[in-house]
């Protein structure tokens, strides 16, 4: 049953098998190296990728506001008088009676 283990193998067959095995080993090594290189490039890319600047550095700062003016009261014009009553002396009506001690005085327009 195990005769094939002890059977002689031709050198040509042995060489072909050896070349095939080495080819697969090289391909796997290259695949691992390629995956490692891609991983390293991805890590470097994410590490050194230019980050967006902070929002504060993008905004422009407005100039300072001007100083508030000092409060100055609005000048008032003297009131314009449309009509003015002219004062006149109060109307006085004096009535003398027969009795010298009795005198009737009628005063109008807020007189004295």
FENFENDA-V891852 format. One record per pair of residues at least 24 apart in sequence whose C-alpha atoms are under 10 Angstrom apart, sorted by the first residue. I is the first residue (numbers start at 1). J is the second residue. If there is no record, write none. Layout:
BEGIN
I|J + I|J
END
This chain:
BEGIN
none
END
